Amino acid sequence: MKRFLVAAIFGIGATVLTIGSALAGGVSGPAFYVDGVLYRTVGTPTDLSHTGAPLSSYDTIYNFGGLQLNVATAAPGYPGFNGGRWMVHALSFPNGYAAAVAADDANGSGDFDTTAEVQAALADGNAIDLGVVRVFECTVNKIPHQR
């Protein structure tokens, strides 16, 4: 379990560095998937963790501890999209990431790229939600010509 927590903390740090890079240099490269489509972002120096806003005012980003790109639950045009307000949930994989992908990668992409796949892994115990590790705001920009 300690190894999983260390991996999750490392991955969260990588997410912060990615967002920090976007702050310093503008638009990021691929940052996360939404329903199998790649998106990038422009990070902003926001911390919304102590605003008292209801959880329903945020969409979820699942962080894989640096094992793959993140997966988000919504994007512009989705019903109920919260305009780029996010809460990041760290994930760990008790039987290993590869075993989780083998069991729950429904579309055969070789990684998790949909919320449904992440939720399946959580439901069957192949992934564990370690809770919210960051609450912030950033833009969501579809990367053209991706799967």
C-alpha positions, 0 to 999 in steps of 0.5 A, a space after each residue: 500500500 505504501 508503494 501505491 501511495 508513493 506512486 500516487 503522490 509522484 503522479 500528483 506532483 507530475 500533474 502539478 508540474 504539467 499545469 505549472 508548465 502550462 502556466 509558464 509556457 501557455 497551452 499544454 500538450 495532451 493533458 487528458 482524455 474525455 470519452 477517448 478524445 484528447 484535450 489540452 489545457 491552459 493552466 491558471 493559478 487557481 486554488 478553489 479548495 477553500 471556496 465552499 462551493 458545492 461538489 456538484 459545481 466541479 467536474 472530475 479528473 482522474 489522476 493515474 500517478 504518472 502512469 498515463 494521461 488523466 481522464 476527465 468526466 466532461 468537456 465543453 458541450 457536455 450536459 452539466 459541464 462546469 466550465 473548467 472547474 475541476 476536482 482531481 481524484 488520485 487513483 492507485 492500483 492494488 494489483 498493478 496498473 497493467 492488470 487494471 488495464 487488462 481487466 477494464 480497458 473496454 475499447 482495447 486502446 491500451 490505457 484508460 481513456 473513458 470515464 466508463 473504463 475508470 468507473 469499471 476499474 473502481 467498481 471491481 476493485 482494480 482501482 482505488 480512489 484516494 480522494 480529492 487532491 486538488 481543486 482548480 480551474 483551467 480551460 479545456 481545448 480539444 486537440 484536433 485530428 485525434 481519435 
